[in-house]
C-alpha cells in the first residue's frame, strides 16, 4: 500500500507543478490555454512541434521553465512507474483488487480536485502571489519596459470556436467597460491588427493581446458563449465600476489630505488670503 500512496503523491505533485508552471508561463504573456498545454507537454515529454512551441523555445524565461518541467517530468514518470510495479508485484489476487480500488479511488479524487474551479482560482491567486514575491518573471518581461504595477499585466488570449467573443465587434463586447483593453489582434492568416477600433470583429482562432488584471483576463478566457457569458460580462462590468468608484474615492481622500498638509493652504484647497494690516 505504501507504493500506491507514493504513486498518488507523485501524481498530485505533478498536477501541482503543472499548475505552478502554467501560472509562470502566463506571467510571460502566454494565454492560459496555451500555457497549460505547453506545461503538460513538457512535463510528460510529449514534445509537440507547433508554432506555440516555437514561441516558448524562442523566449529565454519560458525556455527555463520548460527545461525545469522536463527534468521534473522524467524523474516523476520513472518514480511513478517504479512505484506501480513494486506495488503490484508478488501480491495475491485479493490484495491486487484492493490496491486497484485504492489506486482508482485516489486517481478519481485527484481528477475531481484538478477540475475544481474554486480550487483553481485559489491556487491561481496563491501561486501568483508567490511568483510575484519570490521570482522576477514580471520584471524580466514586462514591468521594466511598460511600468506595469499592481495586478495588471499584458497577456495573449486565443478566441476558440464557440467562445463568447467570437463573431462580435469590440464595440459589442464592451471589454473596456470591464477594464480590459485590446492592444492588438493576430489573425490566423498572419495579419496583425494594431490598435483595433470598435468596428473590428473578433474571429475564431484570433490571438488577442490584452491589457488588464490577471483575474479579469482569466475570467474572459473561461467565459462561455450564450446567456451565461453575457451574465458574467455584466457582472464584470459592475465589479469594474465598483473598483473605479473606490479608486476615485481614495484619490479624492489622498488629494484632500495633501491639500490640508500644504502650508498656507485654505481648507478648500486654494491659498489662504493674506492677513490685513491696520
Short mmCIF file of the C-alpha atoms (twelve columns), coordinates in Angstrom:
data_MODEL
# 
_entry.id   MODEL 
# 
loop_
_atom_site.group_PDB 
_atom_site.id 
_atom_site.type_symbol 
_atom_site.label_atom_id 
_atom_site.label_alt_id 
_atom_site.label_comp_id 
_atom_site.label_asym_id 
_atom_site.label_seq_id 
_atom_site.Cartn_x 
_atom_site.Cartn_y 
_atom_site.Cartn_z 
_atom_site.pdbx_PDB_model_num 
ATOM 1   C CA . UNK A 1   0.000   0.000   0.000   1 
ATOM 2   C CA . UNK A 2   2.968   2.328   0.531   1 
ATOM 3   C CA . UNK A 3   3.771   2.048   -3.175  1 
ATOM 4   C CA . UNK A 4   0.212   3.115   -4.080  1 
ATOM 5   C CA . UNK A 5   0.439   6.098   -1.741  1 
ATOM 6   C CA . UNK A 6   3.794   7.129   -3.202  1 
ATOM 7   C CA . UNK A 7   2.319   6.862   -6.703  1 
ATOM 8   C CA . UNK A 8   -0.615  9.106   -5.766  1 
ATOM 9   C CA . UNK A 9   1.790   11.589  -4.178  1 
ATOM 10  C CA . UNK A 10  3.821   11.703  -7.397  1 
ATOM 11  C CA . UNK A 11  0.658   12.310  -9.461  1 
ATOM 12  C CA . UNK A 12  -0.530  15.029  -7.053  1 
ATOM 13  C CA . UNK A 13  2.871   16.752  -7.190  1 
ATOM 14  C CA . UNK A 14  2.818   16.544  -10.988 1 
ATOM 15  C CA . UNK A 15  -0.566  18.260  -11.082 1 
ATOM 16  C CA . UNK A 16  0.631   20.943  -8.662  1 
ATOM 17  C CA . UNK A 17  3.857   21.548  -10.600 1 
ATOM 18  C CA . UNK A 18  1.873   21.833  -13.825 1 
ATOM 19  C CA . UNK A 19  -0.376  24.461  -12.214 1 
ATOM 20  C CA . UNK A 20  2.628   26.456  -10.998 1 
ATOM 21  C CA . UNK A 21  4.274   26.272  -14.416 1 
ATOM 22  C CA . UNK A 22  1.013   27.358  -16.090 1 
ATOM 23  C CA . UNK A 23  0.817   30.465  -13.919 1 
ATOM 24  C CA . UNK A 24  4.516   31.182  -14.511 1 
ATOM 25  C CA . UNK A 25  4.090   30.894  -18.285 1 
ATOM 26  C CA . UNK A 26  1.032   33.164  -18.254 1 
ATOM 27  C CA . UNK A 27  3.183   35.749  -16.479 1 
ATOM 28  C CA . UNK A 28  5.433   35.754  -19.543 1 
ATOM 29  C CA . UNK A 29  2.491   36.678  -21.788 1 
ATOM 30  C CA . UNK A 30  1.095   33.322  -22.937 1 
ATOM 31  C CA . UNK A 31  -2.635  32.728  -22.783 1 
ATOM 32  C CA . UNK A 32  -3.792  30.323  -20.084 1 
ATOM 33  C CA . UNK A 33  -4.846  27.650  -22.578 1 
ATOM 34  C CA . UNK A 34  -1.516  27.708  -24.404 1 
ATOM 35  C CA . UNK A 35  0.449   27.831  -21.134 1 
ATOM 36  C CA . UNK A 36  -1.438  24.862  -19.700 1 
ATOM 37  C CA . UNK A 37  -0.913  22.783  -22.849 1 
ATOM 38  C CA . UNK A 38  2.799   23.591  -23.056 1 
ATOM 39  C CA . UNK A 39  3.322   22.852  -19.347 1 
ATOM 40  C CA . UNK A 40  1.667   19.442  -19.622 1 
ATOM 41  C CA . UNK A 41  3.534   18.696  -22.840 1 
ATOM 42  C CA . UNK A 42  6.910   19.496  -21.260 1 
ATOM 43  C CA . UNK A 43  6.187   17.583  -18.048 1 
ATOM 44  C CA . UNK A 44  5.109   14.425  -19.885 1 
ATOM 45  C CA . UNK A 45  7.791   14.747  -22.539 1 
ATOM 46  C CA . UNK A 46  5.238   14.642  -25.375 1 
ATOM 47  C CA . UNK A 47  7.269   17.183  -27.356 1 
ATOM 48  C CA . UNK A 48  4.672   18.606  -29.747 1 
ATOM 49  C CA . UNK A 49  6.175   20.735  -32.538 1 
ATOM 50  C CA . UNK A 50  3.871   23.675  -33.183 1 
ATOM 51  C CA . UNK A 51  4.049   27.439  -33.630 1 
ATOM 52  C CA . UNK A 52  3.161   27.767  -29.940 1 
ATOM 53  C CA . UNK A 53  6.145   25.616  -29.022 1 
ATOM 54  C CA . UNK A 54  8.395   27.896  -31.046 1 
ATOM 55  C CA . UNK A 55  7.103   30.848  -29.031 1 
ATOM 56  C CA . UNK A 56  8.197   29.021  -25.872 1 
ATOM 57  C CA . UNK A 57  11.603  27.922  -27.168 1 
ATOM 58  C CA . UNK A 58  12.493  31.382  -28.516 1 
ATOM 59  C CA . UNK A 59  11.728  33.064  -25.170 1 
ATOM 60  C CA . UNK A 60  14.520  32.831  -22.524 1 
ATOM 61  C CA . UNK A 61  12.270  32.769  -19.446 1 
ATOM 62  C CA . UNK A 62  9.776   30.323  -20.948 1 
ATOM 63  C CA . UNK A 63  12.671  28.100  -22.027 1 
ATOM 64  C CA . UNK A 64  13.954  27.904  -18.446 1 
ATOM 65  C CA . UNK A 65  10.510  26.956  -17.147 1 
ATOM 66  C CA . UNK A 66  10.085  24.230  -19.767 1 
ATOM 67  C CA . UNK A 67  13.590  22.876  -19.113 1 
ATOM 68  C CA . UNK A 68  12.752  22.531  -15.411 1 
ATOM 69  C CA . UNK A 69  9.490   20.728  -16.270 1 
ATOM 70  C CA . UNK A 70  11.359  18.272  -18.479 1 
ATOM 71  C CA . UNK A 71  13.763  17.377  -15.655 1 
ATOM 72  C CA . UNK A 72  10.978  17.001  -13.096 1 
ATOM 73  C CA . UNK A 73  8.817   15.080  -15.537 1 
ATOM 74  C CA . UNK A 74  11.486  12.483  -16.295 1 
ATOM 75  C CA . UNK A 75  12.112  11.860  -12.590 1 
ATOM 76  C CA . UNK A 76  8.391   11.780  -11.802 1 
ATOM 77  C CA . UNK A 77  7.487   9.301   -14.543 1 
ATOM 78  C CA . UNK A 78  10.306  6.943   -13.554 1 
ATOM 79  C CA . UNK A 79  9.259   7.120   -9.890  1 
ATOM 80  C CA . UNK A 80  5.598   6.548   -10.753 1 
ATOM 81  C CA . UNK A 81  6.306   3.508   -12.927 1 
ATOM 82  C CA . UNK A 82  8.664   2.022   -10.334 1 
ATOM 83  C CA . UNK A 83  6.091   2.519   -7.556  1 
ATOM 84  C CA . UNK A 84  3.383   0.940   -9.697  1 
ATOM 85  C CA . UNK A 85  5.488   -2.129  -10.440 1 
ATOM 86  C CA . UNK A 86  6.583   -2.554  -6.822  1 
ATOM 87  C CA . UNK A 87  3.016   -2.089  -5.617  1 
ATOM 88  C CA . UNK A 88  1.568   -4.976  -7.629  1 
ATOM 89  C CA . UNK A 89  4.419   -7.452  -7.756  1 
ATOM 90  C CA . UNK A 90  4.185   -10.603 -5.658  1 
ATOM 91  C CA . UNK A 91  0.613   -9.898  -4.494  1 
ATOM 92  C CA . UNK A 92  -2.314  -12.261 -4.171  1 
ATOM 93  C CA . UNK A 93  -5.484  -11.759 -6.211  1 
ATOM 94  C CA . UNK A 94  -7.493  -10.203 -3.374  1 
ATOM 95  C CA . UNK A 95  -4.664  -7.869  -2.489  1 
ATOM 96  C CA . UNK A 96  -4.327  -6.718  -6.063  1 
ATOM 97  C CA . UNK A 97  -8.042  -5.979  -6.299  1 
ATOM 98  C CA . UNK A 98  -7.868  -3.879  -3.130  1 
ATOM 99  C CA . UNK A 99  -4.885  -1.974  -4.484  1 
ATOM 100 C CA . UNK A 100 -6.609  -1.401  -7.815  1 
ATOM 101 C CA . UNK A 101 -9.607  0.023   -5.968  1 
ATOM 102 C CA . UNK A 102 -7.404  2.239   -3.800  1 
ATOM 103 C CA . UNK A 103 -5.457  3.445   -6.823  1 
ATOM 104 C CA . UNK A 104 -8.616  4.113   -8.822  1 
ATOM 105 C CA . UNK A 105 -10.248 5.982   -5.926  1 
ATOM 106 C CA . UNK A 106 -7.161  8.097   -5.339  1 
ATOM 107 C CA . UNK A 107 -6.813  8.993   -9.021  1 
ATOM 108 C CA . UNK A 108 -10.516 9.852   -9.169  1 
ATOM 109 C CA . UNK A 109 -10.168 12.231  -6.212  1 
ATOM 110 C CA . UNK A 110 -7.152  13.888  -7.816  1 
ATOM 111 C CA . UNK A 111 -9.052  14.261  -11.101 1 
ATOM 112 C CA . UNK A 112 -12.030 15.869  -9.341  1 
ATOM 113 C CA . UNK A 113 -9.705  18.225  -7.460  1 
ATOM 114 C CA . UNK A 114 -7.913  19.191  -10.689 1 
ATOM 115 C CA . UNK A 115 -11.280 20.061  -12.297 1 
ATOM 116 C CA . UNK A 116 -12.491 22.188  -9.382  1 
ATOM 117 C CA . UNK A 117 -12.911 25.834  -10.428 1 
ATOM 118 C CA . UNK A 118 -12.879 27.061  -6.822  1 
ATOM 119 C CA . UNK A 119 -9.610  25.251  -6.151  1 
ATOM 120 C CA . UNK A 120 -8.228  26.544  -9.452  1 
ATOM 121 C CA . UNK A 121 -8.986  30.159  -8.505  1 
ATOM 122 C CA . UNK A 122 -7.433  29.687  -5.057  1 
ATOM 123 C CA . UNK A 123 -4.269  28.082  -6.439  1 
ATOM 124 C CA . UNK A 124 -4.021  30.711  -9.177  1 
ATOM 125 C CA . UNK A 125 -4.106  33.585  -6.676  1 
ATOM 126 C CA . UNK A 126 -1.732  31.844  -4.261  1 
ATOM 127 C CA . UNK A 127 0.767   30.955  -6.979  1 
ATOM 128 C CA . UNK A 128 0.583   34.425  -8.489  1 
ATOM 129 C CA . UNK A 129 1.427   35.959  -5.106  1 
ATOM 130 C CA . UNK A 130 4.303   33.506  -4.604  1 
ATOM 131 C CA . UNK A 131 5.699   34.147  -8.077  1 
ATOM 132 C CA . UNK A 132 5.438   37.898  -7.568  1 
ATOM 133 C CA . UNK A 133 7.216   37.621  -4.223  1 
ATOM 134 C CA . UNK A 134 9.922   35.053  -4.918  1 
ATOM 135 C CA . UNK A 135 10.595  35.441  -8.663  1 
ATOM 136 C CA . UNK A 136 11.276  38.219  -11.128 1 
ATOM 137 C CA . UNK A 137 9.244   36.923  -14.087 1 
ATOM 138 C CA . UNK A 138 7.115   40.056  -14.427 1 
ATOM 139 C CA . UNK A 139 10.087  42.365  -14.014 1 
ATOM 140 C CA . UNK A 140 12.107  40.440  -16.556 1 
ATOM 141 C CA . UNK A 141 9.396   40.549  -19.207 1 
ATOM 142 C CA . UNK A 142 7.038   43.483  -18.907 1 
ATOM 143 C CA . UNK A 143 7.392   45.685  -15.858 1 
ATOM 144 C CA . UNK A 144 10.730  47.192  -16.765 1 
ATOM 145 C CA . UNK A 145 9.509   48.058  -20.256 1 
ATOM 146 C CA . UNK A 146 5.891   49.084  -19.656 1 
ATOM 147 C CA . UNK A 147 6.000   50.079  -15.962 1 
ATOM 148 C CA . UNK A 148 3.115   47.769  -15.051 1 
ATOM 149 C CA . UNK A 149 2.123   47.772  -11.397 1 
ATOM 150 C CA . UNK A 150 -0.254  46.002  -9.086  1 
ATOM 151 C CA . UNK A 151 -2.056  43.030  -10.635 1 
ATOM 152 C CA . UNK A 152 -2.100  44.497  -14.147 1 
ATOM 153 C CA . UNK A 153 -0.416  42.566  -16.918 1 
ATOM 154 C CA . UNK A 154 -0.321  42.047  -20.662 1 
ATOM 155 C CA . UNK A 155 -1.294  38.621  -21.912 1 
ATOM 156 C CA . UNK A 156 -2.327  36.771  -25.043 1 
ATOM 157 C CA . UNK A 157 -5.727  35.107  -25.356 1 
ATOM 158 C CA . UNK A 158 -6.925  32.896  -28.215 1 
ATOM 159 C CA . UNK A 159 -10.569 33.102  -29.279 1 
ATOM 160 C CA . UNK A 160 -11.572 29.485  -29.764 1 
ATOM 161 C CA . UNK A 161 -14.517 28.490  -31.985 1 
ATOM 162 C CA . UNK A 162 -17.704 28.878  -29.961 1 
ATOM 163 C CA . UNK A 163 -16.214 31.344  -27.470 1 
ATOM 164 C CA . UNK A 164 -18.216 34.271  -26.117 1 
ATOM 165 C CA . UNK A 165 -16.168 36.784  -28.134 1 
ATOM 166 C CA . UNK A 166 -16.450 35.024  -31.488 1 
ATOM 167 C CA . UNK A 167 -18.072 36.964  -34.354 1 
ATOM 168 C CA . UNK A 168 -18.604 40.115  -32.256 1 
ATOM 169 C CA . UNK A 169 -17.114 43.553  -32.704 1 
ATOM 170 C CA . UNK A 170 -15.133 45.207  -29.942 1 
ATOM 171 C CA . UNK A 171 -17.878 47.783  -29.502 1 
ATOM 172 C CA . UNK A 172 -20.393 44.964  -28.969 1 
ATOM 173 C CA . UNK A 173 -18.125 43.197  -26.480 1 
ATOM 174 C CA . UNK A 174 -17.598 46.376  -24.382 1 
ATOM 175 C CA . UNK A 175 -14.380 44.988  -22.922 1 
ATOM 176 C CA . UNK A 176 -13.294 48.479  -21.884 1 
ATOM 177 C CA . UNK A 177 -16.281 48.578  -19.535 1 
ATOM 178 C CA . UNK A 178 -14.714 45.565  -17.798 1 
ATOM 179 C CA . UNK A 179 -11.338 47.284  -17.533 1 
ATOM 180 C CA . UNK A 180 -9.784  45.337  -20.416 1 
ATOM 181 C CA . UNK A 181 -8.023  46.847  -23.420 1 
ATOM 182 C CA . UNK A 182 -7.309  45.046  -26.696 1 
ATOM 183 C CA . UNK A 183 -3.883  46.263  -27.828 1 
ATOM 184 C CA . UNK A 184 -3.625  44.144  -30.958 1 
ATOM 185 C CA . UNK A 185 -5.009  41.127  -32.801 1 
ATOM 186 C CA . UNK A 186 -3.149  38.385  -34.640 1 
ATOM 187 C CA . UNK A 187 -5.337  36.775  -37.301 1 
ATOM 188 C CA . UNK A 188 -4.944  33.101  -38.188 1 
ATOM 189 C CA . UNK A 189 -3.932  34.242  -41.683 1 
ATOM 190 C CA . UNK A 190 -0.897  36.014  -40.204 1 
ATOM 191 C CA . UNK A 191 -2.381  39.504  -40.439 1 
ATOM 192 C CA . UNK A 192 -1.737  41.718  -37.419 1 
ATOM 193 C CA . UNK A 193 -4.175  44.477  -36.461 1 
ATOM 194 C CA . UNK A 194 -2.553  47.082  -34.264 1 
ATOM 195 C CA . UNK A 195 -4.726  49.414  -32.164 1 
ATOM 196 C CA . UNK A 196 -8.029  47.830  -33.299 1 
ATOM 197 C CA . UNK A 197 -11.148 50.010  -33.367 1 
ATOM 198 C CA . UNK A 198 -14.663 49.334  -32.149 1 
ATOM 199 C CA . UNK A 199 -15.672 48.071  -35.613 1 
ATOM 200 C CA . UNK A 200 -13.013 45.330  -35.530 1 
ATOM 201 C CA . UNK A 201 -14.697 41.938  -35.422 1 
ATOM 202 C CA . UNK A 202 -13.227 39.049  -33.424 1 
ATOM 203 C CA . UNK A 203 -12.995 35.823  -35.384 1 
ATOM 204 C CA . UNK A 204 -12.314 32.236  -34.357 1 
ATOM 205 C CA . UNK A 205 -8.621  31.497  -33.714 1 
ATOM 206 C CA . UNK A 206 -7.774  35.195  -33.363 1 
ATOM 207 C CA . UNK A 207 -5.000  35.841  -30.843 1 
ATOM 208 C CA . UNK A 208 -5.767  38.930  -28.769 1 
ATOM 209 C CA . UNK A 209 -3.122  40.962  -26.984 1 
ATOM 210 C CA . UNK A 210 -4.902  42.135  -23.818 1 
ATOM 211 C CA . UNK A 211 -4.112  44.598  -21.045 1 
ATOM 212 C CA . UNK A 212 -5.857  44.169  -17.696 1 
ATOM 213 C CA . UNK A 213 -5.637  42.382  -14.379 1 
ATOM 214 C CA . UNK A 214 -4.794  38.699  -14.197 1 
ATOM 215 C CA . UNK A 215 -8.226  37.800  -12.804 1 
ATOM 216 C CA . UNK A 216 -10.053 39.777  -15.498 1 
ATOM 217 C CA . UNK A 217 -8.151  38.097  -18.330 1 
ATOM 218 C CA . UNK A 218 -8.592  34.685  -16.705 1 
ATOM 219 C CA . UNK A 219 -12.349 35.267  -16.346 1 
ATOM 220 C CA . UNK A 220 -12.613 36.264  -20.022 1 
ATOM 221 C CA . UNK A 221 -10.644 33.177  -21.028 1 
ATOM 222 C CA . UNK A 222 -13.135 30.893  -19.263 1 
ATOM 223 C CA . UNK A 223 -16.262 32.738  -20.431 1 
ATOM 224 C CA . UNK A 224 -18.707 30.567  -22.354 1 
ATOM 225 C CA . UNK A 225 -20.907 31.699  -25.210 1 
ATOM 226 C CA . UNK A 226 -24.594 32.417  -24.752 1 
ATOM 227 C CA . UNK A 227 -26.598 33.976  -21.911 1 
ATOM 228 C CA . UNK A 228 -24.216 32.706  -19.215 1 
ATOM 229 C CA . UNK A 229 -21.371 34.596  -20.865 1 
ATOM 230 C CA . UNK A 230 -23.449 37.767  -21.081 1 
ATOM 231 C CA . UNK A 231 -24.268 37.479  -17.385 1 
ATOM 232 C CA . UNK A 232 -20.581 37.126  -16.493 1 
ATOM 233 C CA . UNK A 233 -19.832 40.156  -18.669 1 
ATOM 234 C CA . UNK A 234 -22.441 42.257  -16.837 1 
ATOM 235 C CA . UNK A 235 -21.039 41.081  -13.514 1 
ATOM 236 C CA . UNK A 236 -17.516 42.008  -14.606 1 
ATOM 237 C CA . UNK A 237 -18.715 45.470  -15.673 1 
ATOM 238 C CA . UNK A 238 -20.368 46.013  -12.278 1 
ATOM 239 C CA . UNK A 239 -17.197 44.923  -10.462 1 
ATOM 240 C CA . UNK A 240 -15.077 47.259  -12.578 1 
ATOM 241 C CA . UNK A 241 -17.369 50.207  -11.816 1 
ATOM 242 C CA . UNK A 242 -17.113 49.423  -8.117  1 
ATOM 243 C CA . UNK A 243 -13.319 49.384  -8.385  1 
ATOM 244 C CA . UNK A 244 -13.331 52.684  -10.250 1 
ATOM 245 C CA . UNK A 245 -15.553 54.268  -7.620  1 
ATOM 246 C CA . UNK A 246 -13.293 53.012  -4.826  1 
ATOM 247 C CA . UNK A 247 -10.180 54.251  -6.649  1 
ATOM 248 C CA . UNK A 248 -11.786 57.651  -7.189  1 
ATOM 249 C CA . UNK A 249 -12.739 57.889  -3.512  1 
ATOM 250 C CA . UNK A 250 -9.212  57.007  -2.398  1 
ATOM 251 C CA . UNK A 251 -7.788  59.542  -4.834  1 
ATOM 252 C CA . UNK A 252 -10.058 62.290  -3.514  1 
ATOM 253 C CA . UNK A 253 -9.169  61.455  0.087   1 
ATOM 254 C CA . UNK A 254 -5.449  61.430  -0.699  1 
ATOM 255 C CA . UNK A 255 -5.720  64.754  -2.554  1 
ATOM 256 C CA . UNK A 256 -7.665  66.303  0.319   1 
ATOM 257 C CA . UNK A 257 -5.077  65.198  2.896   1 
ATOM 258 C CA . UNK A 258 -2.270  66.582  0.757   1 
ATOM 259 C CA . UNK A 259 -4.054  69.922  0.469   1 
ATOM 260 C CA . UNK A 260 -4.583  70.137  4.219   1 
ATOM 261 C CA . UNK A 261 -0.914  69.405  4.931   1 
ATOM 262 C CA . UNK A 262 0.335   72.047  2.475   1 
ATOM 263 C CA . UNK A 263 1.474   75.199  4.355   1 
ATOM 264 C CA . UNK A 264 -0.572  78.334  3.830   1 
ATOM 265 C CA . UNK A 265 -3.407  76.461  2.162   1 
ATOM 266 C CA . UNK A 266 -7.112  77.088  2.572   1 
ATOM 267 C CA . UNK A 267 -9.470  74.187  3.528   1 
ATOM 268 C CA . UNK A 268 -10.950 74.377  0.033   1 
ATOM 269 C CA . UNK A 269 -7.550  73.760  -1.479  1 
ATOM 270 C CA . UNK A 270 -6.992  77.421  -2.511  1 
ATOM 271 C CA . UNK A 271 -4.205  79.543  -0.983  1 
ATOM 272 C CA . UNK A 272 -5.322  81.431  2.115   1 
ATOM 273 C CA . UNK A 273 -5.762  85.222  1.616   1 
ATOM 274 C CA . UNK A 274 -3.032  87.383  3.141   1 
ATOM 275 C CA . UNK A 275 -3.769  88.889  6.560   1 
ATOM 276 C CA . UNK A 276 -4.745  92.532  6.518   1 
ATOM 277 C CA . UNK A 277 -2.588  95.018  8.400   1 
ATOM 278 C CA . UNK A 278 -4.003  98.052  10.149  1 
# 
